[in-house]
């Protein structure tokens, strides 16, 4: 799969962190920070880059630590959500972006919630795909906990790392059914990459859900797909109670990987949201 934009590197925490940028050096365009989750990388947003760029936005998509072309960090604590959020803020600082629209999917949505809540001065608007506010997710009930059984599987270091790469019923290709499974598996079979990708679970599952997080004030768009096998709808719809700014909700067809499976619908929804927000 071709990159949707040139790839660059930012140095932070002693690591080379990779990112895609649709308009390098252009500070006139409003910036959109696009954050991926597991098991993806920045190219998850390859269908969004052309549409948002053509509408006048500067698309910036980082590979989180250990993912894509970013360095693998040595310790588990290096993958804690506040540290990764700090990486993203450091990238905006290096690029001279004071405020950005933030869009996140899966774990990228969790990071987007945290950025908007803890660093509100940096976020123009917020769009979250799949995962609602961490508190709404934590309180979503038994069905959500059952759907999230795999998070405990991912905590089995050494076991899930190996099984996910194979062809067992618990592999990426069979159970998780990623729409770009061949590319994802090829990337995660590189030395150390599967373990690095799983560390976001191992470093954060308990702490992110048990902590209290601020309510974002930025205009927020929540999107949930009716075919999502990992997330219940209520954890997204009840996120309305965990924002203080304007809230909109969209229910999409398709599965968990909305940026890939519903690109035209998502692009239209994002453009409507971005253009309605401050400085859109």
C-alpha positions as CSV (number, residue, x, y, z in Angstrom):
1,X,0.0,0.0,0.0
2,X,1.4,3.4,-1.0
3,X,1.8,6.1,1.5
4,X,-0.8,8.8,1.1
5,X,1.8,11.6,1.8
6,X,5.6,12.0,2.4
7,X,7.0,10.3,5.5
8,X,9.2,12.2,8.0
9,X,10.7,11.7,11.4
10,X,10.5,13.6,14.7
11,X,13.0,13.1,17.5
12,X,11.4,12.8,20.9
13,X,12.2,10.8,24.1
14,X,15.4,9.6,22.3
15,X,13.3,7.9,19.7
16,X,12.8,8.5,16.0
17,X,9.0,8.8,15.5
18,X,7.6,8.5,12.0
19,X,4.7,10.6,10.6
20,X,3.0,11.4,7.3
21,X,2.4,15.0,6.4
22,X,0.3,16.1,3.4
23,X,1.6,19.7,3.4
24,X,5.1,19.9,4.9
25,X,6.0,23.3,6.2
26,X,2.6,24.8,5.4
27,X,1.3,26.6,8.5
28,X,-1.6,28.3,6.8
29,X,-3.7,25.2,6.4
30,X,-5.7,24.1,9.5
31,X,-4.0,20.9,10.8
32,X,-5.8,17.6,11.3
33,X,-4.0,15.1,13.5
34,X,-5.1,11.6,12.6
35,X,-4.3,8.9,15.3
36,X,-4.4,5.2,14.5
37,X,-5.0,2.3,16.9
38,X,-4.1,-1.4,17.0
39,X,-2.9,-3.1,14.8
40,X,-2.6,-0.2,12.4
41,X,-0.1,2.5,11.5
42,X,-0.4,6.0,9.9
43,X,-1.4,4.6,6.5
44,X,-4.7,3.6,8.1
45,X,-5.8,7.1,6.9
46,X,-4.7,6.7,3.3
47,X,-8.3,7.3,2.1
48,X,-8.8,10.3,4.3
49,X,-5.6,12.2,3.3
50,X,-6.6,13.1,-0.3
51,X,-10.1,14.2,0.6
52,X,-9.1,16.4,3.6
53,X,-6.1,17.8,1.8
54,X,-8.2,18.7,-1.2
55,X,-10.5,20.6,1.1
56,X,-7.7,22.8,2.4
57,X,-6.5,20.9,5.5
58,X,-3.0,19.7,6.4
59,X,-3.2,16.1,7.4
60,X,-0.6,14.8,9.9
61,X,-0.6,11.1,10.9
62,X,2.0,9.8,13.3
63,X,3.0,6.2,13.7
64,X,2.8,5.7,17.5
65,X,5.9,4.4,19.2
66,X,6.7,0.9,18.1
67,X,4.3,1.0,15.2
68,X,4.8,1.6,11.5
69,X,8.3,3.1,10.9
70,X,8.6,4.6,14.4
71,X,11.3,3.2,16.7
72,X,10.5,0.4,19.2
73,X,10.9,1.7,22.7
74,X,12.7,-0.5,25.2
75,X,10.3,-0.5,28.2
76,X,6.7,-1.1,28.9
77,X,6.3,2.3,30.5
78,X,7.3,3.9,27.3
79,X,3.9,2.9,25.9
80,X,1.8,4.5,28.5
81,X,-0.9,6.7,27.1
82,X,0.3,10.0,28.6
83,X,3.8,9.4,27.1
84,X,2.3,8.7,23.7
85,X,0.1,11.7,24.0
86,X,3.2,13.7,24.8
87,X,4.8,12.3,21.6
88,X,1.9,13.7,19.6
89,X,2.1,17.1,21.3
90,X,5.9,17.2,20.7
91,X,5.2,16.5,17.0
92,X,2.8,19.5,16.8
93,X,5.3,21.6,18.6
94,X,8.1,20.7,16.1
95,X,5.8,21.5,13.2
96,X,4.7,24.8,14.7
97,X,1.1,23.8,15.0
98,X,-0.5,25.5,18.0
99,X,-3.9,23.9,17.7
100,X,-5.2,21.0,15.6
101,X,-8.4,19.1,14.8
102,X,-7.9,15.7,16.3
103,X,-9.3,12.5,14.8
104,X,-8.7,9.1,16.4
105,X,-9.7,5.4,15.7
106,X,-9.6,2.5,18.2
107,X,-6.6,3.2,20.6
108,X,-6.1,6.4,18.6
109,X,-9.6,7.5,19.8
110,X,-8.6,6.9,23.4
111,X,-5.5,9.0,22.8
112,X,-7.6,11.7,21.1
113,X,-10.0,11.8,24.2
114,X,-7.0,12.2,26.5
115,X,-5.5,15.0,24.3
116,X,-8.7,16.9,24.2
117,X,-9.4,16.5,27.9
118,X,-5.9,17.1,29.3
119,X,-4.6,19.6,26.7
120,X,-7.8,21.5,25.6
121,X,-5.8,24.5,24.4
122,X,-4.3,22.3,21.7
123,X,-7.5,20.8,20.2
124,X,-9.8,22.7,17.9
125,X,-12.3,19.8,17.5
126,X,-12.5,16.1,18.3
127,X,-13.7,13.2,16.2
128,X,-13.6,9.7,17.7
129,X,-14.2,6.5,15.8
130,X,-15.3,3.3,17.6
131,X,-14.2,4.1,21.2
132,X,-16.1,6.4,23.4
133,X,-14.8,8.4,26.4
134,X,-12.8,6.1,28.6
135,X,-15.2,6.5,31.5
136,X,-18.2,5.7,29.3
137,X,-16.3,2.7,28.0
138,X,-15.5,1.5,31.5
139,X,-19.1,1.8,32.6
140,X,-20.6,0.2,29.5
141,X,-21.7,-3.0,31.2
142,X,-21.3,-6.8,30.9
143,X,-21.7,-7.0,27.1
144,X,-18.8,-4.7,26.5
145,X,-16.6,-6.6,28.9
146,X,-17.5,-9.8,27.1
147,X,-16.8,-8.3,23.7
148,X,-13.4,-7.1,25.0
149,X,-12.2,-10.6,26.1
150,X,-9.3,-10.3,23.7
151,X,-7.7,-7.5,25.7
152,X,-7.0,-10.2,28.4
153,X,-5.6,-12.5,25.7
154,X,-3.3,-9.6,24.6
155,X,-1.9,-9.4,28.1
156,X,-0.5,-12.9,27.8
157,X,3.0,-11.8,26.8
158,X,4.8,-14.3,24.5
159,X,1.6,-16.3,23.9
160,X,-0.6,-13.9,22.1
161,X,2.5,-12.4,20.3
162,X,3.0,-15.8,18.7
163,X,-0.6,-16.9,18.1
164,X,-1.6,-13.6,16.5
165,X,0.9,-14.1,13.7
166,X,-0.2,-17.6,12.8
167,X,-3.4,-19.2,11.4
168,X,-5.1,-20.3,14.6
169,X,-8.6,-19.2,15.5
170,X,-7.1,-16.5,17.6
171,X,-4.9,-15.0,14.9
172,X,-5.2,-11.6,13.3
173,X,-6.2,-13.0,10.0
174,X,-9.0,-15.2,11.3
175,X,-10.6,-13.7,14.4
176,X,-9.9,-10.1,13.9
177,X,-10.5,-10.0,10.2
178,X,-8.7,-6.8,9.4
179,X,-9.6,-5.6,5.9
180,X,-5.9,-5.1,5.1
181,X,-4.8,-8.3,6.9
182,X,-2.0,-9.2,4.5
183,X,-0.2,-5.9,4.9
184,X,-0.8,-5.8,8.6
185,X,0.5,-9.3,9.2
186,X,3.6,-8.7,7.0
187,X,4.4,-5.6,9.0
188,X,3.9,-7.2,12.4
189,X,6.0,-10.2,11.6
190,X,9.0,-7.9,11.5
191,X,11.3,-8.5,14.5
192,X,9.8,-7.1,17.7
193,X,6.9,-5.4,16.0
194,X,4.0,-7.5,17.2
195,X,5.2,-7.2,20.8
196,X,5.6,-3.4,20.4
197,X,2.1,-3.1,19.0
198,X,0.6,-5.1,21.9
199,X,2.3,-3.0,24.5
200,X,-0.3,-0.3,24.3
201,X,-2.7,-2.8,25.9
202,X,-0.2,-4.1,28.4
203,X,0.7,-0.6,29.6
204,X,-2.7,1.0,29.7
205,X,-5.7,-1.4,30.0
206,X,-6.0,-1.0,33.7
207,X,-4.8,2.5,34.3
208,X,-6.7,4.3,31.5
209,X,-10.0,2.7,32.5
210,X,-9.6,3.2,36.3
211,X,-8.5,6.8,36.2
212,X,-10.8,9.8,35.9
213,X,-10.3,12.0,32.8
214,X,-11.5,15.5,32.1
215,X,-14.5,16.1,29.9
216,X,-13.4,17.7,26.5
217,X,-14.8,21.1,25.7
218,X,-14.0,20.9,22.0
219,X,-16.9,20.2,19.5
220,X,-17.0,16.4,19.4
221,X,-18.2,13.9,16.8
222,X,-18.6,10.3,17.8
223,X,-18.9,7.6,15.2
224,X,-19.8,4.0,15.8
225,X,-20.2,1.2,13.2
226,X,-23.2,-1.1,13.5
227,X,-21.0,-4.1,12.5
228,X,-18.4,-3.5,15.2
229,X,-17.7,-6.8,16.9
230,X,-15.5,-5.3,19.6
231,X,-17.5,-2.3,20.9
232,X,-21.1,-1.7,22.0
233,X,-23.0,1.3,20.8
234,X,-23.9,2.6,24.3
235,X,-20.2,3.3,25.2
236,X,-20.2,5.8,22.4
237,X,-23.7,7.3,22.7
238,X,-23.2,7.8,26.5
239,X,-20.0,9.7,25.8
240,X,-22.3,12.7,25.3
241,X,-22.4,12.9,29.1
242,X,-18.6,13.1,29.2
243,X,-18.1,16.3,27.0
244,X,-18.9,19.9,27.9
245,X,-18.8,21.1,24.3
246,X,-21.2,20.5,21.4
247,X,-21.8,16.8,20.7
248,X,-22.9,15.0,17.5
249,X,-23.2,11.3,17.0
250,X,-23.2,9.3,13.7
251,X,-24.1,5.6,13.3
252,X,-22.4,4.0,10.3
253,X,-22.8,0.8,8.5
254,X,-19.8,-1.5,8.1
255,X,-17.3,-2.9,10.6
256,X,-14.7,-1.7,13.1
257,X,-12.3,-0.4,10.5
258,X,-14.4,2.5,9.3
259,X,-11.5,4.5,7.7
260,X,-10.9,1.6,5.4
261,X,-14.4,0.1,4.9
262,X,-16.5,3.3,4.7
263,X,-14.0,5.9,3.4
264,X,-16.5,8.1,1.4
265,X,-19.0,8.2,4.2
266,X,-16.3,9.0,6.8
267,X,-14.7,11.7,4.6
268,X,-18.0,13.5,4.2
269,X,-18.8,13.3,7.9
270,X,-15.3,14.5,8.9
271,X,-15.4,17.4,6.5
272,X,-18.9,18.5,7.8
273,X,-17.6,18.3,11.3
274,X,-14.3,20.1,10.7
275,X,-15.9,22.9,8.7
276,X,-18.5,23.4,11.4
277,X,-15.9,23.7,14.1
278,X,-13.8,26.7,15.3
279,X,-11.3,27.8,12.7
280,X,-12.6,25.1,10.4
